[in-house]
Amino acid sequence: MLVIQTAFLGDVVLTTPLLAALATQHGPVDVVTTPVAAPLLETHDAVRQVIPYDKRGADRGWSGVRRLAGRLRTQRYERAYLPHRSLRTAALAWRARIPARIGFSGGWSFLYTDARPKPRTGHESDRLLALAEGPPGAYPPHLRPTAEDEQAAAALLDGTFVALAPGSIWGSKRWPYYAALAATLAKHVAIAVVGGRDDVELGNEIVAAVGRSGGRAVNACGRLTLRQSAAFIGRAVLLVTNDSAPLHLATAMRTPIVALFGPTVTEFGFGPVRPGDVALGTEGLLCRPCSPHGPLQCPLGHHRCMRDLSVEAVIAAIEEIGALRRRS
Ligand code: SF4
């Protein structure tokens, strides 16, 4: 049994319920995914083997599709599940001559043998789970960092802390007040900034703001592998995040979440899904939402969807979910 999921990192995390359902029905599955996401799935209980597909690098173009399809053909898979509606995914399974190819209708589904309608509503993790006919909520997103990952995470910052994820590749999704929020929270609890290498500068600004307020903060951006980052977020008492991949890592690690939505809305299916977690957004803006992913910059220039979301509103939400009261 093969699953091909080469979409964004968050989408891969939200595919873990589908993997769990398929593993329950048929035993552990093989997964084709991006090299970035591969380590996250390598330790997952539902996964037998991860096959990295570097679609933007070494495996790019149709020669890459042909090469990987040839490799997959030798495995003689009987079924492939295709949660990502892309030509590459459809072509890969078709060229690998996998007899049963199951995916969502639309797009390139004429290359499937079984095209099923994708639910229009609900959380994305449940919509993907529908491909295996799993009932909504039956398999929550889940990741399993190793003991070594946990050690690396603990070595960076042990004890009680709040994690902040201020980055996003789509600039309009970035809430601009993380430094002010961190300086306020740091009066009560240590702060860790999480993100990739691109977020290091953002992290430094937040750490400096906390330093000026006399608090304690660590910039973890770019210092951990992805699985270590999941372990690190799993150790936090709370994650405050934009609509970006750390939200889904926190969901999978069961860390309480306050998520800040600007140009996108939770109705798209990518908000927090666990009871008690909170999503905030500026209500009443006629321009919102303005795109499925969020543009690089606000097309109207004012960026009110994020700038009107105050630090006080975020602190009120943190108090409401009680994450800081539950700290050890
Ligand atoms: S157009 Fe509106 S929703 Fe889109 S980024 Fe600007 S303020 Fe936000």
Residues whose N, C-alpha, C, O or C-beta is under 5 A from the ligand:
A	BS01	SF4	S172 G262 P263 C287 R288 P289 C290 C298 P299 L300 H303 R304 C305
